[in-house]
Amino acid sequence: QDSPWFQYLNSLPRYYQNGASMTLFCYTCVPPLVELLCKQERARLNRVSVKEPVPFLSEEVKGNKKLWRWAYQVVYTRGFEANNGSGDFCIAPMADMFNHGSEAEIELAYDEMGNCYAQTTRDVPANSPLRMSYGDPTNPSFLLARYGFLDESSPATFCKIFPSRVTEEMKNLGYAHNTMLFYKDTGDVSEEVWDILLYMALGETDPATQEQFYQAHMTGDYATKQYIHEQYYPLTASKLSNHIDTFLIELDNLESKGEYGEKVAPCDHPRIPLILRHNDFVRKTFLAVRSRQGLDQVSYA
């Protein structure tokens, strides 16, 4: 308690809800992308070792697995890579108290001595929150897996389309988790989703037109690309509708499993309520897309 850092360290959380801290049962209650990200976080934590000689750690600390895993969580969830080109990973006490915001008011900067400055990026009215960005606001799954919270202000989420193989052509068409988006409030669908769905559908039915569509995209021939979209819209819409309905059924199954775990063993799985909130966020986004795109009446092709 004589350390000048005692009050700061004593204020830090002891309990975490991120992917590294979840149970194996938790991983079975989340959609595939979140499961993958959470398992990657757990693997990252499991690779941490303090058994190698570390001069400033006592043998007592090295033998306290709970303590140094807590220290890892503190560093990993409160530190940020400095934006000064140094590549340093920094924790700035007090600056690490800023919450995440999809529309951030704060950016951190560092001087040559390593001092951290929090600067506003725009005028902030009195009594307004000061927030910084923890990452891509259209990727709430990443924020849940790494930091253990649900960003309900996120405007969009990944559409959960996982081809059996992502080809270079798909990547060129824009396939990526931060571009294949469903928008929560508007129900809009990103252009990349339509392009990938059409490209995949044409691969099953009309390879020649698939190649024509791809070349139109690569050469910037918007007119030809749009013509093919209009020609095959019923097929693409049916694929989108099928994907949404199938995934909604999967979410229902995940919800039932999570609710069962919460009921029979709440102390063993205290993170289930957060997981259920995340899954409900995804469900509402998918339902918004289905309604906005008029897919309730689409028949499957």
C-alpha beads as a LAMMPS data file, in Angstrom:
LAMMPS data file: protein, C-alpha beads

301 atoms
300 bonds

1 atom types
1 bond types

-500.0 500.0 xlo xhi
-500.0 500.0 ylo yhi
-500.0 500.0 zlo zhi

Masses

1 110.0

Atoms # bond

1 1 1 0.000 0.000 0.000
2 1 1 3.041 2.280 0.126
3 1 1 3.287 2.273 -3.663
4 1 1 2.255 5.523 -5.364
5 1 1 0.286 3.335 -7.778
6 1 1 -1.706 1.547 -5.082
7 1 1 -4.852 3.668 -5.357
8 1 1 -4.883 3.321 -9.131
9 1 1 -4.308 -0.437 -9.089
10 1 1 -6.837 -0.892 -6.311
11 1 1 -9.472 0.840 -8.463
12 1 1 -9.128 -1.635 -11.335
13 1 1 -11.692 -4.395 -11.929
14 1 1 -11.087 -7.898 -10.628
15 1 1 -13.735 -9.467 -12.815
16 1 1 -13.692 -9.620 -16.616
17 1 1 -16.239 -10.681 -19.205
18 1 1 -14.076 -10.800 -22.324
19 1 1 -13.319 -13.826 -24.463
20 1 1 -10.214 -14.808 -22.495
21 1 1 -12.281 -15.114 -19.311
22 1 1 -15.252 -17.031 -20.732
23 1 1 -15.942 -20.682 -19.993
24 1 1 -16.000 -23.392 -22.637
25 1 1 -19.780 -23.456 -22.297
26 1 1 -19.904 -19.734 -23.097
27 1 1 -18.236 -20.408 -26.438
28 1 1 -21.107 -22.708 -27.395
29 1 1 -23.649 -19.907 -26.833
30 1 1 -22.255 -17.315 -29.268
31 1 1 -22.343 -17.070 -33.088
32 1 1 -19.369 -18.511 -35.038
33 1 1 -17.388 -15.268 -35.492
34 1 1 -17.634 -14.356 -31.806
35 1 1 -16.689 -17.918 -30.864
36 1 1 -13.599 -17.709 -33.065
37 1 1 -12.543 -14.317 -31.673
38 1 1 -13.131 -15.380 -28.066
39 1 1 -11.141 -18.588 -28.488
40 1 1 -8.299 -16.576 -30.008
41 1 1 -8.318 -14.357 -26.917
42 1 1 -8.211 -17.414 -24.649
43 1 1 -5.326 -18.871 -26.653
44 1 1 -3.455 -15.567 -26.364
45 1 1 -3.875 -15.615 -22.596
46 1 1 -2.802 -19.259 -22.380
47 1 1 0.436 -18.433 -24.204
48 1 1 1.429 -15.953 -21.508
49 1 1 4.140 -17.320 -19.223
50 1 1 6.135 -15.783 -16.380
51 1 1 8.233 -18.884 -15.754
52 1 1 11.187 -17.442 -17.642
53 1 1 13.505 -15.277 -15.512
54 1 1 11.906 -11.874 -14.967
55 1 1 14.090 -9.806 -12.605
56 1 1 11.315 -7.658 -11.154
57 1 1 8.925 -10.538 -10.334
58 1 1 9.348 -12.578 -7.176
59 1 1 8.961 -16.346 -7.175
60 1 1 5.824 -15.849 -5.103
61 1 1 4.257 -13.729 -7.848
62 1 1 5.372 -16.125 -10.570
63 1 1 3.649 -18.931 -8.714
64 1 1 0.397 -16.989 -8.346
65 1 1 -1.356 -17.802 -11.613
66 1 1 -4.498 -15.894 -10.661
67 1 1 -2.482 -12.745 -9.963
68 1 1 -0.443 -12.598 -13.142
69 1 1 -3.452 -13.517 -15.277
70 1 1 -5.231 -10.565 -13.686
71 1 1 -2.207 -8.405 -14.543
72 1 1 -2.417 -9.613 -18.152
73 1 1 -6.096 -8.660 -18.322
74 1 1 -5.327 -5.210 -16.919
75 1 1 -2.634 -4.558 -19.519
76 1 1 -4.486 -6.113 -22.453
77 1 1 -7.839 -4.399 -21.854
78 1 1 -6.536 -0.996 -20.723
79 1 1 -3.476 -0.499 -22.895
80 1 1 -3.300 0.955 -26.399
81 1 1 -0.648 1.117 -29.064
82 1 1 0.824 4.603 -29.099
83 1 1 -0.146 6.558 -32.204
84 1 1 3.271 8.217 -32.522
85 1 1 4.791 5.539 -34.732
86 1 1 6.883 4.016 -31.944
87 1 1 4.939 0.780 -31.815
88 1 1 4.916 1.024 -28.007
89 1 1 2.007 -0.465 -26.085
90 1 1 1.093 1.944 -23.308
91 1 1 -1.100 2.209 -20.246
92 1 1 -1.863 5.780 -19.239
93 1 1 -3.530 5.856 -15.791
94 1 1 -6.692 7.973 -15.834
95 1 1 -6.654 8.124 -19.641
96 1 1 -7.568 4.430 -19.552
97 1 1 -10.793 5.407 -17.751
98 1 1 -12.347 6.830 -20.922
99 1 1 -15.183 4.638 -22.157
100 1 1 -15.585 3.546 -25.776
101 1 1 -17.830 5.477 -28.106
102 1 1 -18.802 4.888 -31.731
103 1 1 -18.511 8.658 -32.134
104 1 1 -15.502 9.454 -29.978
105 1 1 -14.753 12.876 -28.515
106 1 1 -11.208 12.060 -27.351
107 1 1 -7.932 11.053 -28.967
108 1 1 -4.739 10.195 -27.098
109 1 1 -1.362 11.629 -28.075
110 1 1 2.147 11.093 -26.700
111 1 1 5.175 13.378 -26.613
112 1 1 8.866 12.428 -26.882
113 1 1 9.050 11.743 -23.147
114 1 1 6.149 9.316 -23.282
115 1 1 3.698 11.657 -21.586
116 1 1 0.095 11.041 -22.609
117 1 1 -2.324 13.821 -23.556
118 1 1 -6.067 13.441 -24.017
119 1 1 -7.336 15.878 -26.616
120 1 1 -10.883 16.558 -27.752
121 1 1 -11.529 16.210 -31.468
122 1 1 -14.504 18.565 -31.495
123 1 1 -16.439 20.923 -29.255
124 1 1 -18.030 19.002 -26.386
125 1 1 -21.067 20.478 -24.587
126 1 1 -21.070 20.619 -20.785
127 1 1 -22.210 17.443 -19.010
128 1 1 -21.508 15.335 -22.104
129 1 1 -19.460 12.101 -21.906
130 1 1 -15.854 11.995 -23.041
131 1 1 -15.221 8.814 -24.997
132 1 1 -12.478 7.354 -27.144
133 1 1 -12.481 4.622 -29.766
134 1 1 -11.393 1.121 -28.747
135 1 1 -11.714 -0.155 -32.304
136 1 1 -13.900 -0.408 -35.379
137 1 1 -17.417 0.672 -34.307
138 1 1 -18.944 -1.673 -36.889
139 1 1 -17.376 -4.686 -35.195
140 1 1 -19.122 -5.202 -31.819
141 1 1 -17.970 -8.838 -31.854
142 1 1 -14.327 -7.729 -31.565
143 1 1 -15.156 -5.371 -28.709
144 1 1 -16.999 -8.139 -26.866
145 1 1 -14.192 -10.657 -27.356
146 1 1 -11.339 -8.358 -26.379
147 1 1 -12.855 -5.987 -23.838
148 1 1 -15.939 -7.794 -22.595
149 1 1 -18.705 -5.308 -23.308
150 1 1 -21.476 -4.881 -25.856
151 1 1 -21.408 -1.652 -27.839
152 1 1 -25.132 -1.132 -28.368
153 1 1 -24.394 2.181 -30.106
154 1 1 -22.655 0.291 -32.910
155 1 1 -24.359 1.237 -36.200
156 1 1 -23.767 -2.105 -37.869
157 1 1 -22.554 -5.660 -37.475
158 1 1 -20.974 -8.299 -39.698
159 1 1 -23.600 -10.101 -41.774
160 1 1 -22.347 -13.570 -40.667
161 1 1 -21.884 -14.888 -44.199
162 1 1 -19.095 -17.483 -44.148
163 1 1 -18.272 -19.002 -47.551
164 1 1 -16.655 -22.426 -47.422
165 1 1 -13.633 -20.799 -49.074
166 1 1 -12.908 -17.107 -49.418
167 1 1 -11.220 -16.689 -52.800
168 1 1 -9.043 -13.828 -53.978
169 1 1 -11.915 -12.768 -56.227
170 1 1 -14.179 -12.478 -53.182
171 1 1 -11.588 -10.399 -51.367
172 1 1 -11.343 -8.120 -54.395
173 1 1 -15.126 -7.762 -54.359
174 1 1 -14.862 -6.602 -50.758
175 1 1 -15.322 -9.669 -48.585
176 1 1 -14.156 -8.713 -45.076
177 1 1 -15.735 -8.696 -41.642
178 1 1 -15.653 -4.880 -41.493
179 1 1 -17.270 -4.345 -44.909
180 1 1 -19.912 -7.104 -45.109
181 1 1 -22.358 -5.209 -42.924
182 1 1 -25.982 -5.182 -41.821
183 1 1 -27.054 -1.800 -40.415
184 1 1 -28.954 -1.902 -37.144
185 1 1 -31.137 1.212 -37.269
186 1 1 -31.834 1.501 -40.989
187 1 1 -31.887 -2.163 -42.012
188 1 1 -29.584 -1.340 -44.911
189 1 1 -27.182 -3.848 -46.421
190 1 1 -23.693 -2.878 -47.537
191 1 1 -22.866 -3.060 -51.241
192 1 1 -20.253 -5.722 -50.529
193 1 1 -22.916 -8.105 -49.181
194 1 1 -24.970 -7.843 -52.380
195 1 1 -21.854 -8.269 -54.516
196 1 1 -20.667 -11.372 -52.674
197 1 1 -24.112 -12.981 -52.605
198 1 1 -24.548 -12.443 -56.333
199 1 1 -21.030 -13.636 -57.118
200 1 1 -21.577 -16.828 -55.112
201 1 1 -25.019 -17.434 -56.646
202 1 1 -23.712 -16.960 -60.182
203 1 1 -20.951 -19.448 -59.447
204 1 1 -23.670 -22.053 -58.891
205 1 1 -25.868 -21.158 -61.873
206 1 1 -24.020 -19.110 -64.505
207 1 1 -20.185 -19.091 -64.378
208 1 1 -19.907 -17.014 -67.547
209 1 1 -22.006 -14.196 -66.103
210 1 1 -20.117 -14.569 -62.813
211 1 1 -16.867 -13.788 -64.645
212 1 1 -18.520 -10.901 -66.506
213 1 1 -19.741 -9.482 -63.188
214 1 1 -16.305 -9.804 -61.608
215 1 1 -14.549 -8.121 -64.537
216 1 1 -17.090 -5.283 -64.474
217 1 1 -16.279 -4.720 -60.809
218 1 1 -12.525 -4.792 -61.372
219 1 1 -12.659 -2.370 -64.318
220 1 1 -15.134 0.036 -62.703
221 1 1 -17.861 -0.753 -65.228
222 1 1 -20.707 0.230 -62.914
223 1 1 -23.390 0.104 -65.609
224 1 1 -22.736 -3.552 -66.470
225 1 1 -22.425 -4.485 -62.818
226 1 1 -25.719 -2.790 -61.970
227 1 1 -27.459 -4.415 -64.940
228 1 1 -26.430 -7.881 -63.739
229 1 1 -27.571 -7.021 -60.211
230 1 1 -31.004 -6.000 -61.513
231 1 1 -31.284 -9.042 -63.748
232 1 1 -30.542 -11.459 -60.913
233 1 1 -32.090 -9.553 -58.007
234 1 1 -34.787 -12.194 -57.267
235 1 1 -32.074 -14.841 -56.935
236 1 1 -29.849 -12.645 -54.743
237 1 1 -32.767 -11.568 -52.573
238 1 1 -33.788 -15.184 -52.001
239 1 1 -30.217 -16.038 -50.973
240 1 1 -30.188 -13.136 -48.522
241 1 1 -33.599 -14.084 -47.125
242 1 1 -32.549 -17.702 -46.698
243 1 1 -29.356 -16.663 -44.918
244 1 1 -31.205 -14.338 -42.525
245 1 1 -33.880 -16.880 -41.617
246 1 1 -31.346 -19.665 -41.157
247 1 1 -29.208 -17.510 -38.899
248 1 1 -32.230 -16.388 -36.862
249 1 1 -33.003 -20.045 -36.181
250 1 1 -29.390 -20.527 -35.078
251 1 1 -29.725 -17.553 -32.719
252 1 1 -32.871 -19.073 -31.227
253 1 1 -30.958 -22.277 -30.539
254 1 1 -28.072 -20.343 -28.986
255 1 1 -30.516 -18.416 -26.821
256 1 1 -32.131 -21.612 -25.550
257 1 1 -28.732 -23.060 -24.693
258 1 1 -27.628 -19.869 -22.933
259 1 1 -30.827 -19.577 -20.933
260 1 1 -30.472 -23.206 -19.847
261 1 1 -26.904 -22.628 -18.660
262 1 1 -27.923 -19.462 -16.846
263 1 1 -30.744 -21.330 -15.107
264 1 1 -28.940 -24.477 -13.984
265 1 1 -25.474 -23.056 -13.228
266 1 1 -25.522 -19.227 -12.999
267 1 1 -22.457 -19.135 -10.750
268 1 1 -20.439 -21.213 -13.227
269 1 1 -21.405 -19.057 -16.213
270 1 1 -21.916 -15.476 -14.995
271 1 1 -21.168 -14.043 -18.458
272 1 1 -24.223 -15.623 -20.069
273 1 1 -26.432 -12.499 -19.585
274 1 1 -23.935 -10.430 -21.599
275 1 1 -23.827 -13.097 -24.301
276 1 1 -27.617 -13.163 -24.507
277 1 1 -27.677 -9.358 -24.871
278 1 1 -25.127 -9.612 -27.689
279 1 1 -27.161 -12.270 -29.484
280 1 1 -30.309 -10.184 -29.099
281 1 1 -28.481 -7.187 -30.599
282 1 1 -27.605 -9.331 -33.621
283 1 1 -31.164 -10.666 -33.845
284 1 1 -32.675 -7.174 -33.885
285 1 1 -30.230 -6.130 -36.604
286 1 1 -31.112 -9.134 -38.772
287 1 1 -34.835 -8.519 -38.272
288 1 1 -34.362 -4.863 -39.258
289 1 1 -32.640 -5.942 -42.474
290 1 1 -35.344 -8.469 -43.299
291 1 1 -38.059 -5.860 -42.790
292 1 1 -36.245 -3.027 -44.595
293 1 1 -35.389 -5.155 -47.615
294 1 1 -38.937 -6.521 -47.905
295 1 1 -37.705 -10.083 -47.495
296 1 1 -40.641 -11.344 -45.435
297 1 1 -42.445 -12.198 -48.656
298 1 1 -39.455 -13.575 -50.564
299 1 1 -39.711 -17.236 -51.514
300 1 1 -36.591 -19.344 -51.553
301 1 1 -35.067 -20.199 -54.910

Bonds

1 1 1 2
2 1 2 3
3 1 3 4
4 1 4 5
5 1 5 6
6 1 6 7
7 1 7 8
8 1 8 9
9 1 9 10
10 1 10 11
11 1 11 12
12 1 12 13
13 1 13 14
14 1 14 15
15 1 15 16
16 1 16 17
17 1 17 18
18 1 18 19
19 1 19 20
20 1 20 21
21 1 21 22
22 1 22 23
23 1 23 24
24 1 24 25
25 1 25 26
26 1 26 27
27 1 27 28
28 1 28 29
29 1 29 30
30 1 30 31
31 1 31 32
32 1 32 33
33 1 33 34
34 1 34 35
35 1 35 36
36 1 36 37
37 1 37 38
38 1 38 39
39 1 39 40
40 1 40 41
41 1 41 42
42 1 42 43
43 1 43 44
44 1 44 45
45 1 45 46
46 1 46 47
47 1 47 48
48 1 48 49
49 1 49 50
50 1 50 51
51 1 51 52
52 1 52 53
53 1 53 54
54 1 54 55
55 1 55 56
56 1 56 57
57 1 57 58
58 1 58 59
59 1 59 60
60 1 60 61
61 1 61 62
62 1 62 63
63 1 63 64
64 1 64 65
65 1 65 66
66 1 66 67
67 1 67 68
68 1 68 69
69 1 69 70
70 1 70 71
71 1 71 72
72 1 72 73
73 1 73 74
74 1 74 75
75 1 75 76
76 1 76 77
77 1 77 78
78 1 78 79
79 1 79 80
80 1 80 81
81 1 81 82
82 1 82 83
83 1 83 84
84 1 84 85
85 1 85 86
86 1 86 87
87 1 87 88
88 1 88 89
89 1 89 90
90 1 90 91
91 1 91 92
92 1 92 93
93 1 93 94
94 1 94 95
95 1 95 96
96 1 96 97
97 1 97 98
98 1 98 99
99 1 99 100
100 1 100 101
101 1 101 102
102 1 102 103
103 1 103 104
104 1 104 105
105 1 105 106
106 1 106 107
107 1 107 108
108 1 108 109
109 1 109 110
110 1 110 111
111 1 111 112
112 1 112 113
113 1 113 114
114 1 114 115
115 1 115 116
116 1 116 117
117 1 117 118
118 1 118 119
119 1 119 120
120 1 120 121
121 1 121 122
122 1 122 123
123 1 123 124
124 1 124 125
125 1 125 126
126 1 126 127
127 1 127 128
128 1 128 129
129 1 129 130
130 1 130 131
131 1 131 132
132 1 132 133
133 1 133 134
134 1 134 135
135 1 135 136
136 1 136 137
137 1 137 138
138 1 138 139
139 1 139 140
140 1 140 141
141 1 141 142
142 1 142 143
143 1 143 144
144 1 144 145
145 1 145 146
146 1 146 147
147 1 147 148
148 1 148 149
149 1 149 150
150 1 150 151
151 1 151 152
152 1 152 153
153 1 153 154
154 1 154 155
155 1 155 156
156 1 156 157
157 1 157 158
158 1 158 159
159 1 159 160
160 1 160 161
161 1 161 162
162 1 162 163
163 1 163 164
164 1 164 165
165 1 165 166
166 1 166 167
167 1 167 168
168 1 168 169
169 1 169 170
170 1 170 171
171 1 171 172
172 1 172 173
173 1 173 174
174 1 174 175
175 1 175 176
176 1 176 177
177 1 177 178
178 1 178 179
179 1 179 180
180 1 180 181
181 1 181 182
182 1 182 183
183 1 183 184
184 1 184 185
185 1 185 186
186 1 186 187
187 1 187 188
188 1 188 189
189 1 189 190
190 1 190 191
191 1 191 192
192 1 192 193
193 1 193 194
194 1 194 195
195 1 195 196
196 1 196 197
197 1 197 198
198 1 198 199
199 1 199 200
200 1 200 201
201 1 201 202
202 1 202 203
203 1 203 204
204 1 204 205
205 1 205 206
206 1 206 207
207 1 207 208
208 1 208 209
209 1 209 210
210 1 210 211
211 1 211 212
212 1 212 213
213 1 213 214
214 1 214 215
215 1 215 216
216 1 216 217
217 1 217 218
218 1 218 219
219 1 219 220
220 1 220 221
221 1 221 222
222 1 222 223
223 1 223 224
224 1 224 225
225 1 225 226
226 1 226 227
227 1 227 228
228 1 228 229
229 1 229 230
230 1 230 231
231 1 231 232
232 1 232 233
233 1 233 234
234 1 234 235
235 1 235 236
236 1 236 237
237 1 237 238
238 1 238 239
239 1 239 240
240 1 240 241
241 1 241 242
242 1 242 243
243 1 243 244
244 1 244 245
245 1 245 246
246 1 246 247
247 1 247 248
248 1 248 249
249 1 249 250
250 1 250 251
251 1 251 252
252 1 252 253
253 1 253 254
254 1 254 255
255 1 255 256
256 1 256 257
257 1 257 258
258 1 258 259
259 1 259 260
260 1 260 261
261 1 261 262
262 1 262 263
263 1 263 264
264 1 264 265
265 1 265 266
266 1 266 267
267 1 267 268
268 1 268 269
269 1 269 270
270 1 270 271
271 1 271 272
272 1 272 273
273 1 273 274
274 1 274 275
275 1 275 276
276 1 276 277
277 1 277 278
278 1 278 279
279 1 279 280
280 1 280 281
281 1 281 282
282 1 282 283
283 1 283 284
284 1 284 285
285 1 285 286
286 1 286 287
287 1 287 288
288 1 288 289
289 1 289 290
290 1 290 291
291 1 291 292
292 1 292 293
293 1 293 294
294 1 294 295
295 1 295 296
296 1 296 297
297 1 297 298
298 1 298 299
299 1 299 300
300 1 300 301
